[in-house]
Amino acid sequence: MKCQSAFFSRWLSVCLCLLSFQFLQAQGGVRWAKDGNSYYSAQGGELLQFVLPKNEKTVLLTKEQLTPQGQSPLAFRNFSFSEDDTKVLLFTNSKKVWRLYTRGDYWVYDRTAKTLKQIGKGRPASSLMFAKFSPDGSKVAYVSEYNIYVEDLASGVIKKLTTDGNRKLINGTFDWVYEEEFFCRDGFRWSPDSKQIAYWQIDAKNTKDYLMVNNTDSIYPFAVPVEYPVAGEAPSPFKIGVVNTSTAQTQWMSVPTDAVWQSYVPRLEWAGNSNELILQHLNRKQNESKILLCNAQTGAAQTIYTEKDSAWIDIQPLWDNDYIWGGWDWLNGGKEFIWSSEKDGWRHLYRVSRDGKKETLITAGNYDVMEITCIDEKGGFLYFMASPENATQKFLYRTKLDGKGKPERLSPATQQGTHDYDVSPNAKYAQHTFTNYYTRYASELISLADHKGLNGENKVGEAVAQANKAASKVEFFKVTTSEGVEMDAWMVKPDNFDATKKYPVVFYVYTEPWGQNVKDQFGVENNFLYQGSMAKDGYIYISIDNRGTPVPKGRNWRKVVYRKIGLVNIRDQALAATEILKWPFVDSSRVAVWGWSGGGSATLNLMFQYPEIYKTGIAVAAVGNQLTYDNIYQERYMGLPQENREDFVKGSPITYAKNLKGNLLYIHGTGDDNVHYNNVEMLVNELVKHNRQFQLMAYPNRTHSISEGAGTFQHLSTLYTNYLKQHCPPGGR
């Protein structure tokens, strides 16, 4: 029995999932016990256990037990248990590594000996990453400063398993681009017998550094290097090793790769025993995926399963609290595993034999599997999220694991909207969260069999009953372009709307393969940058999901943008806007568009390619030149510049900058490690060359989120609001 969830879209969806996770934590979110009959929760500095179905509380670890001698109680961010539940590993003093808090200190509480001990003593403070118990609970392994260590809990002896690690030779974790695009952070795996550790080694010595210039933290500027392979540059070579924890000797796996073009291994696990590894191997273009079994003792590798796609193949990230990791779901005692594919035009799940020679379709029909929520092998069911009829919503389904059943929807028919479930390992219980555009987020513990709250709890039902649909300002609608493309959209009209008047319209865009804007959830219409109420001030606010966005409408919808990002997605948006501008209450002289990251890129392209439609644009953290962005992301969707450079050029806003006619506000952080600041200066040069006037705001040393530094958000929000009001005045006329 395994339960987990995999995400269907990228940074916008990841942000939404982070918000959802934080919401659950605020509500006393769960960490299921292995048997599924209880859960753990950190509250008030204590670790609690709640036994179901009555939700009876037990204090597992008190503040006193979690207080090191002579220190304050531990403020722990995360925790995990040894396999026998006698020891607890606590993650404290955490620091960010790029996006997430994955570096810190670790302590072990021994529930039998009643002792609290810090591990990794002698290592720099907050330098340990991804510490985890060995399966037998006798050791803890972790990464520190690019090397892997193992510590014996009884003796306290620390052994350094790799010795060659540095910023350019990375053991047990990853470089920037693997982390950003493959969600790879934790780069090592204990063997089931606790005697070996499988790990990635990333050799970034030939990967060029992007130098971010810090002009603010000292009188003399200094460079901050980030290993960053742009589109067209070879990725950092990988090696997969198995290190013996007794001898510290590594056996390297013979994974075939192209010495020039290179390739990727985004997923790696032990194959249900201590003799073999299983991994996913992607070619450089990411349109061919192979699953390999590797002999841990000899390194010999055998390809057991191959899939090709004329566009690209998505990897399947899995969510686990503070970071995203990959894994395999084994069935039938390790003789089969579950794998996803879009080979029939929809994202479906298959059970594949260990030798790859037999596969059985589990989920069948014209719908996409959005997430796996639970695999109940004992009960014979697979639980998953899908929305066959409405791509803006999400519901829980289950089907038989043998592929012979039909999908059965478990989410109540009376709750139309967006559901999320954290299902217990025994599939008896779940933490259920629900929202729609007029119902606030609500969460409750339910029994899965009847979908009813435990002990009479009915928080979701109460939220639905209290919701006032008529009071919501959001309207969902569909728009069909002159080319016959139908897209989902939402709109908020001005307060006191008068259909005889004409109002300005503001489009919020993302448009690329990792962001869905049109979701049936509460607050979807909120513009966090706008000071005040757009509806009260008199704006029509609209967002549209074009082809290429990661909505559950099938493979062709999502992959029609292959080698055409910056063209197909932009044309869909522009033609949809053309239809909207036919509405009698829309003022075509006051049309604005804005977006962040990929949405910033779309804003630039819309302003430059369709200046007759869009009169004002606010682009935040935008990619102006696709050739400057990282290779994993850009090559996945656009191909290789060495083969089709013209597609990168045609899709880049900089190519069309000379066409700017409207009002453009261009915002970027100079310390952006994701979309680098050279995008700004390249685009500025092009605009200057053609005497195109615009406004630029560069936030010194701010990252992609432009969130660091005193007063930053207030300044950004004020700038955004004032610019929009000045150049796209609100109100009906």
FIZA-315309 format. One line per 10 residues: number of its first residue (from 1); for each residue x, y, z of C-alpha. Coordinates in Angstrom, 1 decimal. Layout:
% residues N
NUM) X Y Z | ...
END
This chain:
% residues 733
1) 0.0 0.0 0.0 | 1.4 3.3 -1.0 | -0.2 6.8 -1.0 | 1.2 9.9 -2.5 | 0.3 12.7 -4.9 | 1.9 13.9 -8.1 | 1.5 17.3 -9.5 | 0.1 18.1 -12.9 | 1.7 21.5 -13.5 | 4.7 23.6 -12.7
11) 5.5 26.7 -10.7 | 2.1 28.2 -10.4 | 0.6 24.9 -9.5 | 3.5 24.2 -7.1 | 2.9 27.5 -5.5 | -0.8 26.7 -5.1 | 0.1 23.3 -3.7 | 2.5 24.9 -1.2 | -0.3 27.2 -0.2 | -2.6 24.2 0.2
21) 0.0 22.4 2.3 | 0.5 25.5 4.5 | -3.3 25.6 4.8 | -3.5 22.0 6.0 | -0.7 22.6 8.4 | -2.5 25.6 9.9 | -5.6 23.3 10.3 | -3.5 20.6 12.0 | -2.5 18.8 8.9 | -1.7 15.1 9.0
31) 1.4 12.9 8.7 | 0.0 9.4 8.5 | 1.3 6.6 10.6 | 2.4 3.5 8.6 | -0.8 1.5 9.5 | -3.1 4.4 8.5 | -5.1 4.2 11.7 | -3.5 7.3 13.2 | -1.6 10.4 12.2 | 1.0 12.7 13.6
41) 1.0 16.5 13.9 | 3.4 19.1 15.2 | 1.5 21.6 17.4 | 2.8 24.1 19.9 | 6.3 22.7 19.9 | 5.2 19.2 20.7 | 4.8 16.1 18.5 | 1.3 14.6 18.8 | -0.4 11.4 17.7 | -4.1 11.2 16.9
51) -5.7 7.8 16.9 | -8.7 7.3 14.6 | -11.6 7.1 14.2 | -12.2 9.0 17.5 | -9.2 11.3 17.0 | -7.9 10.6 20.4 | -4.8 12.7 21.2 | -1.5 11.4 22.7 | 1.5 13.6 23.3 | 4.3 11.7 21.7
61) 7.1 14.1 22.4 | 6.8 17.0 24.9 | 8.6 20.3 24.8 | 10.8 19.1 27.7 | 11.8 16.0 25.7 | 12.6 18.2 22.7 | 14.8 20.5 24.7 | 18.6 19.9 24.4 | 20.5 20.4 27.6 | 21.2 24.1 28.2
71) 19.2 25.2 25.1 | 15.7 26.2 24.1 | 13.2 23.7 22.8 | 13.8 22.6 19.3 | 11.7 24.4 16.7 | 11.5 21.6 14.1 | 10.3 22.0 10.6 | 9.9 18.4 9.7 | 10.1 15.0 11.2 | 10.2 11.3 10.3
81) 10.2 7.9 12.1 | 12.5 4.9 11.9 | 10.9 1.9 10.4 | 10.1 0.5 13.9 | 8.8 3.9 15.2 | 11.3 3.8 18.1 | 13.3 6.8 16.9 | 12.3 10.2 15.6 | 14.4 12.4 13.3 | 13.8 16.1 13.6
91) 14.8 18.8 11.1 | 15.6 22.1 12.7 | 17.4 25.4 12.0 | 16.5 25.1 8.3 | 17.8 27.3 5.5 | 16.7 27.7 1.9 | 18.5 26.2 -1.0 | 17.1 28.2 -3.9 | 13.4 27.5 -3.5 | 12.8 25.3 -0.5
101) 14.1 24.7 3.0 | 16.3 21.7 2.5 | 19.4 22.5 4.5 | 19.6 22.5 8.3 | 20.4 20.6 11.5 | 19.0 17.2 12.6 | 18.4 15.6 15.9 | 17.4 12.1 16.8 | 15.1 11.3 19.7 | 15.3 7.7 20.9
111) 11.9 6.9 22.4 | 13.2 3.8 24.1 | 16.3 5.3 25.7 | 14.5 8.7 26.1 | 17.6 10.6 24.7 | 17.9 13.5 22.4 | 21.1 13.7 20.3 | 22.2 15.9 17.5 | 23.7 14.2 14.5 | 26.4 15.6 12.2
121) 28.3 17.2 15.1 | 31.5 18.8 13.7 | 29.8 19.7 10.4 | 29.0 23.4 9.8 | 25.7 24.6 11.3 | 22.7 24.2 9.0 | 24.7 22.2 6.4 | 23.0 18.8 6.6 | 20.5 17.8 3.9 | 18.0 15.0 3.4
131) 18.9 13.0 6.5 | 17.1 9.7 6.8 | 17.2 6.6 8.9 | 18.5 3.4 7.4 | 15.7 0.8 7.1 | 17.0 -1.0 10.2 | 17.1 2.2 12.2 | 20.7 1.9 13.3 | 22.2 4.7 11.2 | 21.4 8.0 9.6
141) 22.8 9.2 6.3 | 22.9 12.8 5.1 | 24.5 15.1 2.6 | 26.8 18.0 3.8 | 28.7 20.3 1.5 | 28.3 18.0 -1.5 | 29.4 14.8 0.1 | 27.5 11.9 1.7 | 28.0 10.8 5.3 | 26.6 8.0 7.4
151) 26.5 8.1 11.2 | 26.1 5.1 13.5 | 23.6 6.0 16.1 | 24.9 3.7 18.8 | 28.6 4.7 18.6 | 28.3 8.2 17.1 | 30.9 7.3 14.6 | 30.6 9.3 11.4 | 31.9 7.9 8.1 | 32.4 10.0 5.0
161) 31.2 7.9 2.1 | 32.3 10.3 -0.7 | 35.3 12.6 -0.5 | 35.5 14.4 -3.9 | 32.4 16.7 -3.5 | 32.5 20.4 -4.2 | 30.3 23.0 -5.9 | 31.1 21.6 -9.2 | 31.1 17.9 -8.3 | 27.9 17.2 -6.5
171) 27.2 14.0 -4.5 | 23.8 13.1 -3.2 | 22.0 16.2 -4.3 | 21.8 18.3 -7.6 | 22.7 21.3 -9.5 | 20.4 24.2 -10.0 | 18.7 23.0 -13.2 | 17.9 19.5 -12.0 | 16.3 21.0 -8.9 | 14.3 23.6 -10.8
181) 13.1 21.5 -13.7 | 13.0 17.9 -12.5 | 12.2 18.6 -8.8 | 15.3 16.6 -7.9 | 16.7 17.6 -4.5 | 17.2 14.5 -2.4 | 19.8 12.6 -4.4 | 20.5 9.4 -2.4 | 18.5 6.2 -1.4 | 19.2 3.6 1.3
191) 19.1 0.0 0.2 | 16.5 -2.2 1.9 | 19.3 -4.1 3.7 | 20.8 -0.9 5.2 | 24.2 -1.8 3.8 | 24.4 0.4 0.6 | 23.4 3.8 -0.6 | 22.5 4.6 -4.2 | 23.2 8.2 -5.3 | 23.5 10.7 -8.1
201) 26.8 12.4 -8.8 | 26.5 15.5 -11.0 | 29.6 16.8 -12.7 | 29.1 20.5 -13.3 | 32.8 21.4 -13.9 | 32.1 22.1 -17.6 | 28.8 23.8 -17.0 | 29.2 27.5 -17.3 | 28.4 29.8 -14.4 | 25.9 32.6 -14.8
211) 27.4 35.5 -12.7 | 24.8 37.4 -10.7 | 26.3 40.7 -9.7 | 25.6 41.8 -6.1 | 25.9 45.6 -6.0 | 24.3 46.3 -2.7 | 25.8 44.2 0.1 | 29.3 45.7 0.0 | 31.0 48.8 -1.4 | 32.7 46.8 -4.0
221) 30.3 44.6 -6.1 | 30.9 40.9 -6.2 | 29.7 38.0 -8.4 | 27.5 35.2 -7.2 | 28.0 32.2 -9.6 | 25.2 29.8 -10.5 | 26.0 26.7 -12.6 | 23.4 27.3 -15.3 | 23.3 25.5 -18.7 | 21.2 27.6 -21.1
231) 19.4 26.1 -24.1 | 21.9 24.7 -26.5 | 24.5 23.9 -23.7 | 25.1 20.3 -22.7 | 23.7 19.4 -19.3 | 26.0 18.4 -16.5 | 26.9 14.7 -16.9 | 25.5 12.4 -14.3 | 26.8 9.2 -12.7 | 24.8 6.7 -10.7
241) 26.7 5.0 -7.9 | 26.1 2.5 -5.2 | 28.4 3.0 -2.2 | 29.0 0.3 0.5 | 28.5 1.9 3.9 | 31.2 -0.3 5.4 | 34.0 0.1 2.9 | 33.0 3.5 1.4 | 33.7 1.9 -2.1 | 31.4 3.0 -4.9
251) 30.3 0.8 -7.8 | 29.2 2.9 -10.8 | 26.2 1.9 -12.9 | 26.8 1.5 -16.7 | 24.0 3.8 -17.8 | 24.5 4.5 -21.5 | 24.7 8.2 -22.5 | 25.8 10.4 -25.3 | 29.2 11.9 -24.4 | 28.5 15.0 -26.4
261) 24.8 15.7 -26.1 | 24.5 14.1 -22.6 | 21.2 12.8 -21.1 | 19.3 12.8 -17.8 | 18.3 10.5 -15.0 | 15.4 12.2 -13.2 | 14.2 9.2 -11.2 | 16.0 6.5 -9.3 | 15.0 3.9 -6.6 | 16.0 0.5 -5.3
271) 14.0 -2.1 -7.3 | 12.3 -3.7 -4.3 | 15.5 -5.5 -3.2 | 19.1 -4.7 -2.4 | 20.5 -6.2 -5.6 | 19.0 -4.0 -8.3 | 18.2 -0.3 -9.0 | 15.5 1.0 -11.3 | 15.8 4.3 -13.0 | 14.3 6.5 -15.7
281) 16.7 7.6 -18.4 | 15.7 10.5 -20.7 | 17.6 11.5 -23.8 | 18.7 15.2 -24.2 | 15.5 16.1 -26.1 | 13.4 14.5 -23.4 | 11.3 12.7 -26.1 | 12.5 9.2 -25.4 | 12.2 7.6 -21.9 | 13.8 4.3 -21.0
291) 13.4 2.4 -17.7 | 16.6 0.5 -16.7 | 17.3 -2.2 -14.2 | 20.9 -2.0 -12.9 | 22.8 -4.6 -11.0 | 24.1 -2.9 -7.9 | 27.1 -5.2 -7.6 | 28.3 -5.2 -11.2 | 26.8 -2.0 -12.5 | 25.4 -3.8 -15.5
301) 22.3 -2.0 -16.9 | 19.4 -3.5 -18.9 | 16.6 -1.5 -20.6 | 13.2 -3.0 -19.8 | 10.8 -0.3 -21.1 | 11.0 2.3 -23.8 | 8.6 5.1 -24.7 | 8.8 7.8 -27.4 | 6.8 10.9 -28.1 | 6.9 13.2 -31.1
311) 7.0 16.2 -28.6 | 8.2 15.5 -25.1 | 7.7 13.1 -22.2 | 6.8 14.5 -18.8 | 8.4 13.2 -15.7 | 6.2 12.4 -12.7 | 7.0 14.4 -9.6 | 5.8 13.2 -6.2 | 5.1 15.5 -3.3 | 6.5 14.8 0.2
321) 6.0 17.8 2.5 | 9.2 19.9 2.2 | 10.6 18.7 -1.1 | 9.6 16.8 -4.2 | 11.1 13.4 -4.9 | 10.6 10.5 -7.2 | 9.7 6.9 -6.6 | 8.3 3.7 -8.0 | 5.0 2.1 -7.0 | 5.5 -1.7 -6.8
331) 2.7 -4.3 -7.0 | 2.5 -8.0 -6.7 | 5.5 -8.4 -4.5 | 7.8 -6.4 -6.7 | 6.8 -8.2 -9.9 | 5.0 -5.2 -11.4 | 5.1 -1.4 -11.1 | 2.8 1.5 -12.0 | 3.8 3.9 -14.7 | 2.1 6.8 -16.4
341) 2.0 7.5 -20.2 | 0.2 9.6 -22.7 | 0.6 7.1 -25.5 | -3.1 6.8 -26.2 | -3.7 10.6 -26.2 | -4.6 10.8 -22.5 | -2.5 10.6 -19.3 | -3.2 7.2 -18.0 | -1.7 4.7 -15.6 | -0.4 1.2 -16.5
351) 0.8 -1.7 -14.5 | 4.1 -2.9 -16.1 | 5.8 -6.2 -15.5 | 9.3 -6.1 -13.9 | 10.8 -7.2 -17.2 | 8.8 -4.6 -19.1 | 7.3 -7.2 -21.4 | 3.7 -6.9 -20.2 | 1.6 -3.9 -19.5 | -2.0 -3.5 -18.5
361) -4.0 -0.2 -18.8 | -5.6 0.6 -15.4 | -7.3 3.8 -16.1 | -9.2 3.9 -19.4 | -11.3 6.6 -21.1 | -11.1 10.1 -22.5 | -9.8 11.8 -19.4 | -6.4 12.6 -17.8 | -5.2 11.2 -14.5 | -4.2 14.4 -12.7
371) -2.7 12.8 -9.5 | -2.4 9.5 -7.8 | -3.7 9.7 -4.3 | -3.5 6.1 -3.1 | -2.7 2.6 -4.3 | -4.6 0.1 -2.2 | -3.2 -3.2 -3.3 | -4.9 -5.1 -0.5 | -8.3 -3.7 -1.4 | -7.6 -3.9 -5.2
381) -8.1 -0.2 -5.9 | -6.3 2.7 -7.3 | -7.4 6.2 -6.1 | -6.7 9.1 -8.4 | -7.7 12.7 -9.2 | -9.4 13.5 -12.5 | -12.0 15.8 -14.0 | -13.4 14.3 -17.3 | -16.1 16.9 -17.8 | -14.7 20.2 -16.5
391) -11.0 21.0 -16.8 | -11.2 23.7 -14.2 | -12.2 21.3 -11.5 | -10.7 18.2 -9.7 | -12.4 15.1 -8.1 | -11.4 11.9 -6.5 | -12.0 8.7 -8.4 | -11.1 5.1 -7.9 | -10.8 2.1 -10.2 | -9.8 -1.5 -10.0
401) -6.0 -2.2 -10.0 | -6.5 -5.0 -12.5 | -7.8 -2.6 -15.1 | -11.1 -4.4 -15.4 | -13.3 -1.8 -13.7 | -14.8 1.5 -14.6 | -13.8 4.7 -12.8 | -16.0 5.5 -9.8 | -16.2 9.1 -8.6 | -16.0 9.4 -4.8
411) -16.2 13.1 -4.4 | -19.8 14.1 -3.6 | -21.9 15.2 -6.6 | -23.1 18.2 -4.4 | -19.6 19.5 -4.2 | -18.7 20.8 -7.6 | -15.2 22.4 -7.6 | -11.7 21.5 -6.6 | -11.0 18.7 -4.2 | -7.7 17.5 -2.6
421) -7.2 14.3 -0.6 | -4.4 13.1 1.6 | -5.3 9.4 1.9 | -4.2 7.1 4.7 | -1.9 4.2 3.8 | -4.8 1.7 4.5 | -7.2 3.7 2.4 | -9.7 4.0 5.3 | -9.3 7.7 6.0 | -8.4 10.9 4.3
431) -7.9 14.6 5.0 | -10.3 16.1 2.5 | -10.0 19.7 1.3 | -12.6 21.4 -0.9 | -13.1 24.8 -2.5 | -14.7 26.4 -5.5 | -14.9 29.9 -6.7 | -17.6 30.9 -4.2 | -16.7 28.5 -1.3 | -13.8 29.2 1.0
441) -11.2 26.4 1.5 | -12.4 23.9 4.1 | -10.7 20.8 5.4 | -11.9 17.8 7.4 | -11.0 14.2 8.2 | -13.2 11.7 6.5 | -13.8 8.0 6.3 | -13.2 7.2 2.7 | -15.8 4.4 2.4 | -18.8 6.8 2.9
451) -17.0 10.1 2.5 | -18.3 11.4 5.8 | -16.5 13.4 8.4 | -15.2 11.6 11.4 | -17.1 12.0 14.7 | -19.9 14.0 13.0 | -17.4 16.6 11.6 | -18.8 18.3 8.5 | -16.6 21.3 7.9 | -16.7 21.0 4.1
461) -20.5 20.6 4.1 | -20.8 23.6 6.5 | -18.6 25.7 4.2 | -20.7 24.7 1.2 | -23.9 25.5 3.0 | -22.6 28.9 4.1 | -21.3 29.9 0.7 | -23.2 32.5 -1.2 | -22.9 31.8 -4.9 | -24.8 34.9 -5.8
471) -22.3 37.0 -3.9 | -19.4 35.8 -6.0 | -18.1 38.2 -8.6 | -16.4 35.4 -10.6 | -18.0 34.2 -13.9 | -16.6 31.2 -15.7 | -17.1 31.1 -19.4 | -15.8 29.6 -22.6 | -14.4 31.6 -25.5 | -14.1 30.2 -29.1
481) -11.7 31.8 -31.5 | -12.1 32.4 -35.2 | -9.9 29.3 -35.7 | -12.3 27.1 -33.7 | -10.2 26.8 -30.5 | -12.4 26.7 -27.4 | -10.8 27.9 -24.1 | -11.9 28.1 -20.5 | -11.8 31.5 -18.9 | -13.0 33.4 -15.9
491) -14.0 37.0 -15.5 | -14.8 39.5 -12.8 | -17.0 42.5 -13.9 | -16.9 45.9 -12.2 | -19.2 46.5 -9.2 | -22.4 48.2 -10.2 | -21.8 47.0 -13.7 | -23.7 48.9 -16.4 | -23.9 47.1 -19.7 | -24.6 50.4 -21.5
501) -21.1 51.6 -20.6 | -17.7 50.6 -21.8 | -15.1 49.3 -19.3 | -11.3 48.7 -19.5 | -10.3 45.0 -19.5 | -7.1 43.6 -17.9 | -5.9 40.1 -19.0 | -3.9 38.0 -16.5 | -1.8 35.5 -18.4 | 0.7 32.6 -18.0
511) 0.1 30.6 -21.2 | 3.1 28.1 -21.0 | 3.2 24.3 -20.2 | 3.6 24.7 -16.4 | 0.8 27.1 -15.4 | -3.0 26.8 -15.3 | -4.8 30.0 -14.3 | -8.4 29.0 -14.8 | -9.2 26.9 -11.8 | -12.5 26.6 -9.9
521) -11.2 27.6 -6.5 | -11.8 30.4 -4.0 | -9.8 33.5 -4.6 | -8.7 32.5 -8.1 | -9.5 36.1 -9.3 | -7.4 37.9 -6.7 | -4.7 40.1 -8.1 | -2.2 40.2 -5.2 | -0.3 43.1 -6.8 | -3.3 45.5 -7.1
531) -3.9 47.8 -4.2 | -7.6 47.9 -3.6 | -10.4 46.3 -5.6 | -10.2 46.1 -9.3 | -14.0 45.5 -9.5 | -14.7 48.4 -7.2 | -12.4 50.7 -9.3 | -14.1 49.6 -12.5 | -12.0 47.0 -14.3 | -13.1 43.9 -16.1
541) -10.5 41.3 -15.1 | -10.1 38.1 -17.2 | -7.8 35.1 -17.4 | -7.8 32.5 -20.2 | -6.1 29.1 -20.5 | -4.9 28.6 -24.1 | -3.6 25.5 -25.7 | -0.3 24.3 -24.3 | -1.3 25.0 -20.7 | -1.3 21.9 -18.4
551) -5.0 21.4 -18.2 | -6.6 18.0 -18.3 | -7.8 18.1 -21.9 | -5.6 15.4 -23.4 | -2.1 15.2 -24.8 | -2.8 17.0 -28.1 | -4.1 20.1 -26.2 | -0.9 20.3 -24.1 | 1.6 19.4 -26.7 | 0.4 21.4 -29.8
561) 2.9 24.1 -28.6 | 5.9 21.9 -29.2 | 8.6 24.1 -30.9 | 5.9 26.9 -31.0 | 6.0 28.5 -27.6 | 5.7 32.2 -28.2 | 3.5 31.6 -31.3 | 0.6 29.2 -30.7 | 0.0 30.2 -27.1 | 0.2 33.9 -28.0
571) -2.1 33.6 -31.0 | -4.7 31.7 -28.9 | -4.7 34.5 -26.4 | -4.9 37.3 -29.0 | -7.7 35.7 -30.9 | -9.6 35.1 -27.7 | -9.1 38.7 -26.8 | -10.4 39.7 -30.2 | -13.7 37.8 -29.5 | -13.9 39.5 -26.1
581) -13.4 42.9 -27.6 | -16.6 42.4 -29.6 | -18.6 42.6 -26.4 | -20.4 45.9 -26.4 | -19.3 46.8 -22.8 | -15.6 46.4 -23.5 | -13.5 49.5 -24.3 | -11.0 48.4 -27.0 | -8.9 51.5 -26.3 | -8.3 50.4 -22.7
591) -6.9 46.9 -22.9 | -4.1 45.8 -20.5 | -2.2 42.5 -20.0 | 0.1 41.4 -17.3 | 1.9 38.3 -16.1 | 4.9 37.0 -14.1 | 7.7 34.6 -15.3 | 6.2 32.8 -18.3 | 3.3 35.1 -18.0 | 5.7 38.0 -18.2
601) 7.1 36.5 -21.4 | 3.6 36.2 -22.8 | 2.9 39.8 -21.8 | 5.9 41.0 -23.9 | 4.9 38.8 -26.8 | 1.3 40.0 -26.8 | 2.4 43.6 -26.6 | 4.9 43.2 -29.4 | 3.1 40.8 -31.7 | -0.4 42.2 -31.3
611) 0.0 45.9 -30.6 | -3.3 46.7 -32.2 | -5.0 44.7 -29.4 | -3.0 45.3 -26.2 | -2.4 48.9 -25.2 | -0.8 48.5 -21.8 | 1.4 45.7 -20.5 | 3.1 44.9 -17.2 | 5.7 42.2 -17.5 | 7.4 40.8 -14.4
621) 10.5 38.5 -14.4 | 10.0 37.7 -18.0 | 12.1 35.6 -20.4 | 12.8 38.0 -23.2 | 15.1 35.7 -25.2 | 14.4 31.9 -25.0 | 18.1 31.2 -25.7 | 18.9 32.5 -22.3 | 16.7 30.1 -20.3 | 17.8 26.8 -18.9
631) 18.2 23.8 -21.2 | 16.0 21.3 -19.5 | 12.9 23.5 -19.6 | 13.4 25.3 -22.9 | 14.7 22.3 -24.9 | 11.9 20.1 -23.6 | 9.3 22.3 -25.3 | 11.3 23.8 -28.1 | 13.9 21.2 -29.3 | 17.6 21.9 -29.7
641) 18.9 25.3 -30.9 | 21.6 23.3 -32.9 | 18.7 21.8 -34.9 | 15.9 24.4 -35.0 | 17.3 27.7 -33.7 | 14.8 29.6 -35.7 | 12.0 28.3 -33.5 | 13.6 29.8 -30.4 | 14.0 33.1 -32.3 | 10.4 33.2 -33.5
651) 9.1 32.5 -30.1 | 11.2 35.1 -28.3 | 9.7 38.6 -27.4 | 13.0 40.3 -28.3 | 12.4 39.4 -32.0 | 9.3 41.6 -32.0 | 10.3 44.4 -29.7 | 10.5 46.8 -32.6 | 6.7 46.6 -32.9 | 5.9 48.1 -29.4
661) 3.3 50.8 -29.7 | 1.6 50.8 -26.3 | 2.7 51.4 -22.7 | 5.1 48.9 -21.2 | 6.3 48.5 -17.6 | 9.1 46.0 -17.4 | 10.0 44.7 -13.9 | 12.8 42.4 -12.9 | 15.1 41.5 -10.0 | 18.8 41.8 -10.7
671) 19.5 38.8 -8.4 | 17.0 36.5 -10.3 | 18.7 33.1 -10.4 | 15.9 31.7 -12.5 | 15.2 34.2 -15.3 | 18.5 36.1 -15.4 | 18.9 39.8 -15.6 | 20.7 39.7 -18.9 | 17.2 39.1 -20.4 | 16.4 42.7 -19.4
681) 19.5 44.3 -20.9 | 19.2 42.4 -24.1 | 15.6 43.5 -24.5 | 16.3 47.1 -23.4 | 19.0 47.3 -26.1 | 16.5 46.2 -28.7 | 13.9 48.6 -27.6 | 16.4 51.5 -27.5 | 17.7 50.5 -30.9 | 14.2 51.1 -32.3
691) 13.4 54.1 -30.1 | 10.6 52.4 -28.3 | 9.8 54.1 -25.1 | 9.0 52.1 -22.0 | 9.4 52.1 -18.2 | 11.9 49.8 -16.4 | 12.0 48.9 -12.7 | 15.0 46.8 -11.7 | 14.9 45.6 -8.1 | 18.5 45.3 -6.8
701) 19.5 41.9 -5.7 | 16.0 40.5 -5.6 | 15.3 37.0 -6.8 | 12.6 35.7 -9.2 | 9.9 36.3 -6.5 | 11.0 39.9 -6.0 | 10.2 39.5 -2.3 | 13.4 40.2 -0.5 | 14.2 43.5 1.3 | 12.3 45.9 3.4
711) 9.4 47.6 1.6 | 9.8 45.6 -1.6 | 6.3 44.2 -1.9 | 4.7 47.6 -1.0 | 6.8 49.3 -3.6 | 6.1 46.7 -6.3 | 2.4 46.8 -5.6 | 2.3 50.6 -5.6 | 4.2 50.7 -8.8 | 1.9 48.1 -10.5
721) -1.3 49.8 -9.4 | -0.3 53.3 -10.2 | 1.0 52.3 -13.7 | -2.2 50.4 -14.5 | -4.4 53.3 -13.4 | -2.4 55.9 -15.3 | -2.2 54.1 -18.6 | -5.4 52.0 -18.5 | -7.7 54.2 -16.5 | -10.5 52.3 -14.6
731) -14.3 53.0 -14.7 | -17.2 52.8 -17.2 | -17.7 55.5 -19.8
END
